[in-house]
Amino acid sequence: MKYHMCLCLLFVLSWASVAHAKLNVVATTSDLGAIAREIGKDKVEVTSLAKPTEDPHFVDAKPSFIVKLNKADMLIEGGLHLEIGWLPNLVVGARNQKILTGNSGYLIASAGVPIIEVPTSVDRAMGDVHPLGNPHFMLDPLNGKIVAMHICDQLCQIDAANCNYYKDNLKDFTKRLEQKFSEWQKTLEPFRGTKIVTYHKTFPYFANRFNLNVVGTLEPKPGIPPSPTHINSLIPMMKNEGVKLILIEPFRERKTPEFAASQTGAKIIVFPIMVGSQKETGDYLSLFDYTINQIVSALKAKS
């Protein structure tokens, strides 16, 4: 009798442990991971593969990533070939059916997002052009709202018992994002049409959403390092156009933008493109809070 009671107790404890186990969610980038945390909260354990200060095109793929993907209940990738150079082999090596294309544990975050800069044709002379369009869509906060909806839907498929919990979290996140977005619009409205130069074509989504005007890039073509010839032709254009800002990512070299700034008077903004790349950017909303404050401070100093 005692033996059977012990077996029953072990079964109940085992079942309870499984029932309360968190879902393992792996995101390729910290911004996708941050939104997964907003929706899943204490029902999920989120791991982000790319470091926040790392170029998401060229991630240092580690063997530990395969272990994480093997244990994942859900994989979130940006798509649009952002991770094509490092993620596919990791997924194959993980041998996890849940996160393969078409299964409930696999999510391409860019699905349903309005994509810009989709080329009509691609060849090597164009540089490192993404054939499916610009993959940096998370820098438009309204796209973050779309991604949150996708994540909620996917979590509901995997964990139907907690679907209402995820929907409530989505509603709360969406409300806070919309409130913040209204504030950000008002903050940047006085600077509508401000001309900027960027290092790489990372910022068109942000610029389009907040009515900034990207007039050039330090790279002569996407993925091609800046050359003296290109910079020497860019500087007169920047002067003529009255370029106020140079936006660069945290992982870019500083020598070229500093030279361009010294010749034109433009201010350099190091734009933390992923959550966590600065201590002030611990979540998706604070990423925009911090960056927009930096931009406004620089523009006010110029005026």
C-alpha positions in Angstrom: 0.0 0.0 0.0 2.8 2.4 1.0 4.6 1.5 -2.3 1.5 2.4 -4.4 1.0 5.7 -2.4 4.6 6.6 -3.1 4.2 5.9 -6.8 1.1 8.1 -6.9 2.9 10.9 -5.1 5.8 10.7 -7.5 3.4 10.9 -10.4 1.6 13.9 -9.0 4.8 15.7 -8.3 6.2 14.9 -11.7 3.0 16.1 -13.4 3.0 19.3 -11.4 6.6 19.9 -12.4 5.8 19.5 -16.0 2.6 21.6 -15.7 4.6 24.5 -14.2 7.6 24.2 -16.4 8.5 27.4 -18.3 8.6 27.3 -22.1 12.1 27.7 -23.5 12.0 30.5 -26.1 15.1 31.2 -28.1 15.3 34.5 -30.0 18.0 35.3 -32.5 18.3 39.0 -31.2 17.7 40.7 -27.9 14.9 42.9 -29.3 12.9 39.9 -30.3 13.7 38.3 -27.0 12.6 41.4 -25.1 9.2 41.3 -26.7 8.9 37.6 -26.0 9.5 38.4 -22.3 6.7 41.0 -22.4 4.2 38.5 -23.7 5.3 35.3 -21.9 6.5 36.9 -18.6 6.8 34.2 -16.0 5.6 31.5 -18.3 8.7 31.6 -20.5 12.5 31.4 -20.2 14.0 33.6 -23.0 17.5 33.2 -24.4 18.8 35.6 -27.0 21.7 34.3 -29.3 23.2 37.5 -30.7 24.9 39.9 -28.3 23.2 43.3 -28.2 26.5 44.9 -29.3 27.1 42.4 -32.1 26.4 42.9 -35.8 23.3 40.6 -36.2 24.5 39.7 -39.7 27.7 38.2 -38.5 27.1 36.5 -35.2 29.8 34.4 -33.6 27.9 31.1 -33.6 29.0 29.0 -30.6 28.5 25.3 -29.9 26.4 26.3 -26.8 23.8 27.7 -29.2 23.1 24.2 -30.5 22.4 23.0 -27.0 20.0 26.0 -26.4 18.2 25.3 -29.7 18.0 21.6 -28.9 16.0 22.4 -25.7 13.9 25.2 -27.3 10.1 25.0 -27.4 10.1 28.0 -29.7 12.6 29.8 -32.0 12.0 33.4 -33.1 14.1 34.7 -35.9 13.8 38.0 -37.7 14.0 36.6 -41.2 14.6 38.5 -44.4 18.1 36.8 -44.5 19.3 38.7 -41.5 20.5 35.5 -39.8 21.1 33.5 -43.0 24.9 33.5 -42.5 24.9 31.7 -39.1 21.5 30.4 -38.0 20.5 27.6 -40.5 23.4 25.3 -39.6 22.8 25.7 -35.9 19.1 24.7 -36.4 20.1 21.6 -38.3 22.7 20.7 -35.7 20.1 21.1 -32.9 18.0 18.2 -34.2 14.8 19.7 -32.7 11.7 19.1 -34.7 9.7 21.7 -32.8 11.7 24.6 -34.3 11.9 23.5 -37.9 10.1 25.5 -40.6 6.4 24.9 -40.6 6.1 23.6 -37.0 4.5 25.4 -34.1 7.7 26.2 -32.4 9.1 28.2 -35.3 8.3 31.9 -35.9 9.6 34.3 -38.5 9.0 37.7 -36.8 9.0 39.7 -40.1 5.8 37.9 -41.4 3.1 40.5 -41.9 5.4 43.4 -41.4 5.5 46.1 -44.1 8.9 45.6 -45.6 10.8 48.4 -47.4 13.7 48.4 -49.9 12.8 45.2 -51.6 15.0 45.1 -54.7 13.6 44.2 -58.1 16.9 42.3 -58.9 20.1 41.6 -57.0 23.7 41.2 -58.2 27.1 41.4 -56.5 27.8 44.8 -57.9 25.1 46.2 -55.6 26.9 45.1 -52.4 25.4 43.1 -49.6 21.8 43.7 -50.6 19.1 41.6 -48.9 16.9 40.1 -51.7 13.8 40.0 -49.5 14.1 43.6 -48.3 15.6 45.6 -45.4 15.7 43.3 -42.3 16.0 46.1 -39.7 12.2 46.4 -39.2 12.4 46.3 -35.4 13.6 49.9 -35.4 10.0 51.0 -36.2 8.2 50.6 -32.9 4.9 49.9 -34.7 6.5 46.9 -36.2 7.3 45.8 -32.7 3.5 45.8 -32.0 3.0 43.4 -35.0 5.8 41.1 -33.8 4.2 41.0 -30.3 1.0 39.8 -31.9 2.8 37.1 -33.8 4.6 35.9 -30.6 1.3 35.9 -28.7 -0.4 33.8 -31.4 2.5 31.3 -31.5 2.6 31.0 -27.7 -1.1 30.3 -27.7 -0.5 27.4 -30.2 2.2 25.9 -28.1 0.6 26.5 -24.7 -3.2 26.8 -25.2 -3.9 26.5 -21.5 -2.3 29.9 -20.8 -3.5 31.7 -24.0 -5.6 34.2 -22.1 -2.6 35.1 -20.0 -0.5 35.8 -23.1 -3.4 37.8 -24.6 -3.7 39.9 -21.5 0.1 40.6 -21.6 -0.2 41.5 -25.3 -2.9 44.0 -24.5 -0.9 45.6 -21.7 2.3 45.8 -23.9 0.4 47.2 -26.9 -1.2 49.9 -24.7 2.1 51.0 -23.2 3.8 51.0 -26.6 1.0 53.1 -28.2 1.2 55.6 -25.3 5.0 55.8 -25.7 4.8 56.1 -29.5 2.5 59.1 -29.2 5.1 60.7 -26.9 8.0 59.9 -29.3 6.1 61.4 -32.2 5.5 64.7 -30.3 9.1 64.8 -29.2 10.5 64.4 -32.7 7.9 66.5 -34.6 9.9 69.8 -34.3 12.7 68.1 -36.1 10.6 66.7 -39.0 12.7 66.4 -42.2 16.1 66.6 -40.5 18.7 65.3 -42.9 20.9 62.5 -41.6 23.6 60.2 -42.8 24.0 56.7 -41.5 26.8 54.2 -41.6 24.8 51.3 -43.0 21.2 51.0 -44.3 20.1 50.0 -40.8 17.9 53.0 -40.0 15.3 53.6 -42.8 12.5 52.1 -40.8 13.2 54.4 -37.9 13.7 57.4 -40.2 10.5 56.8 -42.1 8.4 56.4 -39.0 9.7 59.6 -37.4 10.0 61.7 -40.5 13.8 62.0 -40.7 15.5 62.2 -44.1 18.4 59.8 -44.8 20.4 61.4 -47.6 23.5 59.1 -47.6 25.5 56.4 -46.0 29.2 56.1 -45.1 29.3 52.8 -46.8 29.5 53.3 -50.6 27.3 50.2 -51.0 25.7 48.0 -48.3 28.3 45.9 -46.6 31.2 47.6 -48.4 33.6 49.4 -46.0 33.9 53.2 -46.5 36.5 54.3 -48.9 38.4 57.6 -49.1 37.0 58.3 -52.5 33.4 57.8 -51.3 33.9 59.8 -48.1 35.5 62.7 -50.0 32.5 62.9 -52.3 30.0 62.5 -49.4 31.4 65.3 -47.3 30.6 68.1 -49.8 27.1 66.7 -50.2 26.6 66.6 -46.4 27.7 70.3 -46.2 25.3 71.3 -49.0 22.4 69.4 -47.6 23.0 70.7 -44.0 23.2 67.2 -42.5 22.8 67.4 -38.8 23.4 63.8 -37.6 25.4 60.7 -38.4 23.8 57.5 -37.0 26.0 54.5 -36.4 25.6 51.2 -34.7 27.6 50.3 -31.5 29.8 47.8 -33.4 31.0 50.2 -36.1 34.5 51.6 -36.2 34.6 55.2 -35.2 37.4 56.7 -37.3 35.3 57.3 -40.5 32.3 58.9 -38.8 34.5 61.0 -36.6 36.3 62.3 -39.7 33.1 63.0 -41.5 31.7 64.8 -38.4 34.8 66.9 -38.0 34.5 68.1 -41.6 30.8 68.8 -41.6 29.8 69.7 -38.0 27.3 66.8 -37.9 26.8 65.1 -34.5 27.4 61.4 -34.1 24.7 59.3 -32.5 25.6 55.8 -31.5 22.2 54.1 -31.9 21.8 51.0 -29.7 19.9 49.0 -32.3 19.2 46.1 -30.0 17.9 45.9 -26.4 20.6 45.8 -23.8 23.4 47.4 -25.9 23.4 50.3 -23.4 22.5 50.0 -19.7 19.6 52.4 -20.2 18.0 50.1 -22.9 16.9 47.2 -20.8 13.6 46.6 -22.7 12.1 47.5 -26.1 10.4 50.7 -25.0 13.4 52.0 -23.2 15.5 51.4 -26.3 13.5 54.1 -28.1 13.3 56.3 -25.0 17.0 56.4 -24.8 17.8 56.8 -28.5 15.2 59.5 -29.1 16.4 61.5 -26.1 20.0 61.3 -27.5 18.8 62.5 -30.9 16.8 65.4 -29.6 19.6 66.5 -27.3 22.0 66.5 -30.2 19.6 68.4 -32.5 18.8 71.0 -29.8 22.6 71.5 -29.3 22.9 72.2 -33.1 20.1 74.7 -33.2 
